[in-house]
């Protein structure tokens, strides 16, 4: 036992103006009670202790702090009566302290060693509490003591505080909890006990005000405190080290990443109690479900030397990592120099780096492997299996930390894709992941970071277009009808005004209205004329009629027209509005159909499916081995997609036909498929953020698609595309060999009509020899041979 006064430096929780002193009175009362109650052999211990205290005659005395060495015999009796009898003194952190102050008067050597090595909390471990928080905790504790003892009013208070200390042998932080037993402290009022407004106090506590408010209600200077405290300290290094790792996980950022992992390693060293053991964190990160190098070198970096890029190629690393994480098991050897089994050939590289003891522990998160925790020693230092068991409480926290790193790694990949590319379809996401990782990899190594070209070679293209029949004609017709209706209304308004307010200006406006109506009737209106007519409404007639309205001339007529003009200008009324609503209805149904089908197609074989909005909906599909390298591709996958093309076009024709009764402007659709029976190459264009064909021959495919939508049958003025029909455009008879059996199949099912046509098409600029198949779609209510 140590017999010295140890006042913890920097303990700001002590209040110097409180009347407090050492006294044995409460402890002597405790002994007298135990002597009366106890009839076992311990009664002898209590009687001897009580006799010694009575010999010193200290019952009503305050003991000055500087006189305490004269009473060490009494402090030893406190330990005899209160200390655990079976715990060896060298393993016990126990002591007697000054009341309400962290000053030790007498105790075990272990307690003194811990407190002498005490460090500030901010230096010791990650903690969100501030110094004033500890001060307030102690103040609240003292008030709880006063209220409980004198007013029989209980409020919660913390009788424990956590500290960190440096182990002088290892140089590592150790954490401990100090419990303060206040059973042997008495508090009395210096004068008459002040009355206390309990309701007001409850309100203060409910509002969670600071303890300084309590000082205004009930100053501590009104009381005196006498007695001793019993201090018990327990080792919470394991608990605190794990808590520290969790706090680091929550507080780490990219800017403090290196320092955060260093703190994690120090926490692990504190946990095992050895500064000779080195730790490493090796996260298991993947791109396209394939292992790749990570970047976090938490620890000594030895795992990255053995398993990283300097020694292993990406392919070899992938092979080893997949093999290990397919069946992750722990490895431990107290001395790897003695391991000669061929299955431990991988240890050779650790031996070359001077490793002695080695443990490789798989780390899991949510039952899935997320990395490896390595620990090793060098030289003559070793560790045993017990050390591994000490690590067990920290493994879940390490798992959560590595999962955070994996999530951040995946987020970095996604950010590169979003920055450099665009929102990517799942079927080709793997390629973008691969390129993004290569970009990050080079960037992290300080190499030139360029984004590679995204290419897919030898893919088969499928193109389809659903167009609204005569959409341009219908739109022009609707615009003409709206303009004509408005001109009629305007001319009628002007003519009515002329009867009451005749003027040359009105006559001129009426004349212009008639001329515009003649032009509309002749179908001569072009875009430029439409713009000029708009100016006539906005800059000529509208200001003049507004002027007349202000003069109260024909106010009712003008008001009616101005209201109609607002509706006309809003584009939310009239024929054009009804047409747009009908077109949106058609396109919405078609678009939703393709969205649903796109998901189903991916289940058969991954393909790239991109839609385009025009007056209708167009799509490009690319399918081939390079889209899904890990899944064998055959011609049957292509045939399946071609059958889907035909059946989906028939389904869309029926869907849009079923909308006719609910459309303000009835619209019909045409369905077109361009058959290109040869594989092409496509690449991602970062400037336009979409895929496009590569090579002169392949570009011709793209050119054909843009020119065939309005093609005519050779020698006629008839458009190839017709409502409720499907057309397939091709060059060679072999191109449609897959489609012909499918057409027959769908005819026999009653999906297509028995009206298949073989057609030759007109020559287009730079194109000749185009052919087409055209077949009708069976619609509800129509006879099979209609």
Residue pairs with C-beta under 8 A, 6 or more apart in sequence:
1 76
1 79
1 89
1 106
1 107
1 108
1 109
2 106
2 107
2 108
2 109
2 111
2 112
3 69
3 72
3 75
3 106
4 112
5 65
5 68
5 103
5 104
5 105
6 103
6 104
6 112
6 115
6 116
7 102
7 103
8 102
8 103
8 104
8 115
8 118
10 120
11 101
11 102
11 103
12 131
12 134
12 135
13 102
13 134
13 135
13 137
13 138
13 139
14 100
14 101
14 102
14 138
15 100
15 139
15 142
15 220
17 221
18 100
18 142
18 220
18 221
18 223
18 225
19 190
19 221
19 223
19 224
19 225
20 98
20 99
20 100
20 101
20 224
20 225
20 226
21 62
21 63
21 64
21 99
21 224
21 225
21 226
22 62
22 63
22 64
22 65
22 68
22 98
22 99
22 105
22 226
22 227
22 228
23 58
23 61
23 62
23 63
23 186
23 226
23 227
23 228
24 53
24 58
24 59
24 61
24 63
24 71
24 74
24 227
24 228
25 59
25 60
25 186
25 226
25 227
26 183
26 184
26 185
26 186
26 226
26 227
26 228
27 53
27 78
27 184
27 227
27 228
28 50
28 53
28 54
28 58
28 59
30 183
30 184
31 46
31 49
31 50
31 53
31 81
32 50
34 42
34 43
34 46
34 81
35 43
35 46
35 47
35 50
38 46
45 80
45 81
46 81
49 77
49 80
49 81
52 73
52 74
52 77
53 59
53 74
53 77
56 71
56 73
56 74
58 71
58 74
62 226
63 71
65 98
65 103
68 75
68 105
68 106
72 106
75 96
75 105
75 106
76 106
78 96
78 106
78 228
78 230
79 94
79 96
79 106
82 230
83 92
83 94
84 92
84 94
89 108
89 109
89 110
90 108
90 109
90 110
91 110
92 108
92 110
92 111
93 107
93 108
93 110
93 111
93 114
93 176
93 232
93 233
93 234
93 235
94 107
94 108
94 111
94 230
94 231
94 232
94 233
95 104
95 105
95 106
95 107
95 108
95 111
95 112
95 230
95 231
96 104
96 105
96 106
96 107
96 228
96 229
96 230
96 231
97 103
97 104
97 105
97 180
97 228
97 229
97 230
97 231
98 104
98 105
98 228
98 229
99 182
99 185
99 225
99 226
99 227
99 228
99 229
100 138
100 142
100 185
100 225
100 229
102 178
104 111
104 112
104 115
104 231
105 228
107 231
110 233
111 231
111 233
113 165
113 168
114 163
114 165
114 174
114 176
114 233
115 163
115 165
116 165
117 165
117 166
117 167
117 168
118 163
118 164
118 165
119 163
119 164
119 165
119 166
119 173
121 127
121 129
121 134
121 162
121 163
121 164
123 164
124 163
124 164
124 173
124 175
125 164
125 173
125 175
125 240
125 243
125 244
125 247
125 267
126 244
126 247
126 248
126 251
126 263
127 247
128 247
134 161
136 210
136 211
137 157
137 158
137 161
139 211
139 212
139 214
140 155
140 157
140 158
140 211
141 157
141 158
141 159
142 220
143 155
143 157
143 211
143 214
143 218
143 220
144 154
144 155
144 156
144 157
145 157
145 182
145 185
145 187
146 187
146 218
146 220
146 223
147 153
147 154
147 155
148 154
149 186
149 187
150 187
150 188
150 189
150 193
150 223
151 196
151 198
153 196
153 198
153 201
155 205
159 179
159 180
159 181
159 182
160 177
160 178
160 179
160 180
161 177
161 178
162 175
162 176
162 177
162 178
162 236
162 240
163 175
163 176
163 177
163 178
164 173
164 174
164 175
164 176
164 240
165 173
165 174
165 175
165 176
166 172
166 173
166 174
167 173
167 174
167 273
170 273
170 274
170 275
171 275
172 266
172 269
172 270
172 273
172 274
172 275
173 237
173 266
173 270
174 235
174 237
174 270
174 273
175 235
175 236
175 237
175 239
175 240
175 241
175 270
176 233
176 234
176 235
176 236
176 237
177 233
177 234
177 236
178 231
178 232
178 233
179 231
179 232
179 233
179 234
180 229
180 230
180 231
181 229
181 230
181 231
181 232
182 227
182 229
183 230
184 227
184 228
184 229
184 230
185 225
185 226
185 227
185 228
185 229
186 225
186 226
186 227
187 223
187 224
187 225
187 226
188 223
188 224
188 226
189 222
189 223
190 222
190 223
190 224
191 222
194 218
194 222
196 217
196 218
197 217
200 217
201 217
204 213
204 214
204 217
237 270
237 271
237 273
238 271
238 390
238 393
238 394
239 393
241 267
241 268
241 270
241 271
241 394
242 267
242 271
242 393
242 394
242 397
244 263
244 264
244 267
245 264
245 267
245 268
245 394
245 397
245 398
245 401
246 397
246 400
248 260
248 263
248 264
248 267
248 401
249 397
249 400
249 401
249 404
251 260
252 260
252 404
257 296
261 281
261 296
261 297
261 298
261 299
262 298
264 281
264 298
264 398
264 401
265 278
265 279
265 281
265 298
265 299
267 394
268 279
268 375
268 391
268 394
269 275
269 277
269 279
271 390
271 391
271 393
271 394
272 375
272 383
272 387
272 390
272 391
273 390
274 383
274 387
276 377
276 381
276 383
277 357
277 375
277 376
277 377
277 381
277 383
277 387
278 299
278 300
278 302
278 375
278 376
278 377
278 378
279 298
279 299
279 300
279 373
279 374
279 375
280 297
280 298
280 299
280 300
280 301
280 302
280 303
280 304
280 372
280 373
280 374
280 375
280 376
281 296
281 298
281 299
281 371
281 372
281 373
281 374
281 398
281 401
281 402
282 294
282 303
282 304
282 307
282 371
282 372
282 373
282 374
283 294
283 296
283 370
283 371
283 402
283 405
283 406
283 409
284 291
284 294
284 321
284 325
284 369
284 370
284 371
284 372
284 402
284 406
285 291
285 292
285 293
285 294
285 405
285 406
285 409
285 410
286 292
287 413
287 433
287 434
287 437
288 430
288 433
288 434
290 318
290 322
291 317
291 318
291 321
291 322
291 325
292 314
292 317
292 318
292 437
292 441
293 308
293 309
293 314
293 317
293 441
294 405
294 409
295 409
295 444
296 405
297 304
299 374
300 376
302 350
302 353
302 355
302 374
302 376
303 372
303 374
305 311
305 349
305 353
306 346
306 349
306 350
306 353
307 317
307 320
307 321
308 317
309 317
311 349
312 320
325 362
325 369
328 362
328 369
329 362
330 359
330 360
330 361
330 362
330 388
331 358
331 359
331 360
332 358
332 359
332 360
332 385
332 388
333 339
333 344
333 347
333 357
333 358
333 359
334 357
334 382
334 383
334 384
335 356
335 357
335 382
336 344
336 347
336 350
336 351
336 355
336 356
336 357
336 358
337 351
337 356
339 347
347 358
350 358
350 376
354 378
354 379
355 376
355 377
355 378
356 376
356 377
356 378
356 379
356 380
356 381
356 382
357 375
357 376
357 377
357 381
357 382
357 383
358 374
358 375
358 376
359 374
359 375
359 376
359 383
359 388
360 372
360 373
360 374
361 372
361 373
361 374
361 375
361 388
361 391
361 395
362 369
362 371
362 372
363 369
363 370
363 371
363 372
363 373
363 395
363 398
363 399
363 402
364 370
364 395
364 399
365 399
365 400
365 402
365 403
366 403
370 399
370 402
370 403
370 406
371 399
371 402
371 406
373 391
373 395
373 398
375 383
375 387
375 391
377 383
412 440
413 433
413 436
413 437
413 440
414 436
416 436
416 439
416 440
416 451
417 424
417 432
417 433
417 436
420 436
420 439
420 451
420 686
421 432
421 454
421 684
421 686
421 689
422 689
422 690
424 432
425 608
425 609
425 610
426 602
426 606
427 602
427 606
427 607
427 608
427 609
427 627
427 628
428 454
428 456
428 608
428 627
431 454
431 456
432 454
435 451
435 452
435 454
436 451
438 452
439 449
439 450
439 451
439 452
440 449
442 448
442 449
442 450
443 449
451 686
453 683
453 684
454 683
454 684
455 681
455 682
455 683
455 684
455 694
456 608
456 622
456 624
456 626
456 627
456 681
456 682
456 683
456 691
457 624
457 626
457 679
457 681
458 624
458 625
458 626
458 679
458 680
458 681
459 608
459 622
459 623
459 624
459 626
459 627
459 679
459 680
459 681
459 682
460 622
460 623
460 624
460 638
460 676
460 678
460 679
460 680
461 620
461 621
461 622
461 676
461 680
461 682
461 693
461 701
462 620
462 621
462 622
462 623
462 641
462 642
462 645
462 673
462 676
463 618
463 619
463 620
463 621
463 673
463 674
463 676
463 705
464 618
464 619
464 621
464 645
464 648
464 649
464 671
464 672
464 673
464 674
465 614
465 616
465 617
465 618
465 619
465 671
465 672
465 709
466 590
466 616
466 617
466 618
466 649
466 652
466 656
466 669
466 670
466 671
466 672
467 614
467 615
467 616
467 669
467 670
467 672
467 709
467 721
468 474
468 583
468 586
468 587
468 615
468 616
468 667
468 668
468 669
468 670
469 667
469 668
469 669
469 670
469 721
469 722
469 723
471 583
471 615
471 616
471 667
472 615
474 579
474 665
474 667
475 576
475 579
476 525
477 575
478 574
478 575
478 576
478 578
478 579
478 665
479 530
479 575
479 576
480 520
480 523
480 525
481 574
481 575
482 568
482 574
482 575
482 576
483 516
483 520
483 525
483 530
483 533
484 517
484 520
484 521
485 574
485 575
486 537
486 564
486 565
486 568
487 513
487 516
487 517
487 520
488 517
489 561
489 564
490 513
490 537
490 541
490 561
491 510
491 513
491 514
491 517
493 545
493 557
493 558
493 560
493 561
494 506
494 509
494 510
494 513
494 541
495 510
496 554
496 557
497 506
497 548
497 553
497 554
497 557
497 558
498 506
498 507
498 510
500 553
500 554
501 548
501 553
501 554
505 544
509 540
509 541
509 544
512 536
512 540
516 533
516 536
519 525
519 529
525 533
537 565
542 562
542 565
545 558
545 561
545 562
546 558
546 562
548 554
548 558
549 555
549 558
549 559
549 562
567 573
567 574
568 574
571 577
571 580
575 665
578 664
578 665
579 664
579 665
579 667
581 663
581 664
581 665
582 663
582 664
582 665
582 666
582 667
583 615
583 667
585 659
585 662
585 663
586 616
586 656
586 659
586 663
586 667
586 669
587 613
587 616
587 617
589 652
589 655
589 656
589 659
590 616
590 617
590 652
590 655
590 656
590 669
591 611
591 613
591 617
593 648
593 651
593 652
593 655
594 609
594 611
594 617
594 619
594 648
597 644
597 648
598 609
601 607
601 609
601 621
601 641
601 644
602 609
604 637
604 640
604 641
605 623
605 628
605 631
605 633
605 637
605 640
605 641
606 623
606 627
606 628
606 631
607 621
607 622
607 623
607 627
607 641
608 620
608 621
608 622
608 623
608 627
608 682
608 691
609 619
609 620
609 621
610 619
610 620
610 621
610 690
610 691
611 617
611 618
611 619
612 618
612 619
612 620
616 669
620 691
621 641
622 682
622 691
623 633
623 637
623 638
623 641
624 633
624 679
625 632
625 633
627 633
638 738
639 738
642 738
642 739
642 742
643 742
643 745
645 673
646 673
646 726
646 739
646 742
646 743
646 746
646 752
647 742
647 746
647 751
649 671
649 673
649 726
649 777
650 671
650 726
650 746
650 751
650 752
650 777
650 778
652 669
652 671
653 669
653 671
653 724
653 725
653 726
653 777
653 779
654 777
654 778
654 779
654 780
656 667
656 668
656 669
657 668
657 724
657 779
657 780
658 780
660 666
660 668
668 723
668 724
669 723
669 724
670 721
670 722
670 723
670 725
670 727
671 721
671 725
671 726
671 727
671 777
672 708
672 709
672 721
672 726
672 727
672 729
673 726
673 727
673 728
673 729
674 704
674 705
674 708
674 728
674 729
674 730
675 728
675 729
675 730
675 735
675 736
675 739
676 701
676 735
677 730
677 732
677 734
677 735
680 693
680 694
680 695
680 697
680 698
680 701
681 693
681 694
681 695
681 698
682 691
682 692
682 693
682 694
682 698
683 691
683 692
683 694
684 690
684 691
685 691
685 692
692 702
693 699
693 701
693 702
703 766
703 767
704 767
707 764
707 765
707 767
708 720
708 729
708 764
708 770
709 721
710 719
710 721
711 719
711 720
711 729
711 761
711 762
711 764
711 770
712 718
712 719
712 720
712 761
712 762
713 719
713 720
713 759
713 760
713 761
713 762
713 772
714 759
714 760
714 761
714 762
714 763
715 762
720 727
720 729
720 759
720 761
720 772
720 774
721 727
722 774
724 776
724 777
724 779
725 774
725 775
725 776
725 777
726 752
726 774
726 775
726 776
726 777
727 772
727 773
727 774
728 736
728 739
728 772
728 773
728 774
729 761
729 770
729 771
729 772
730 736
730 770
730 771
730 772
730 773
731 769
731 770
731 771
733 771
736 773
739 773
743 752
743 756
743 773
743 775
746 752
747 753
747 754
747 756
747 775
750 778
750 784
751 777
751 778
752 775
752 776
752 777
752 778
753 775
753 776
753 777
753 778
753 784
753 785
753 786
754 784
754 785
755 775
755 776
755 785
756 773
756 774
756 775
757 772
757 773
757 774
757 775
758 771
758 772
758 773
759 771
759 772
759 773
759 774
760 770
760 771
760 772
761 770
761 771
761 772
762 770
763 770
764 770
776 786
778 784
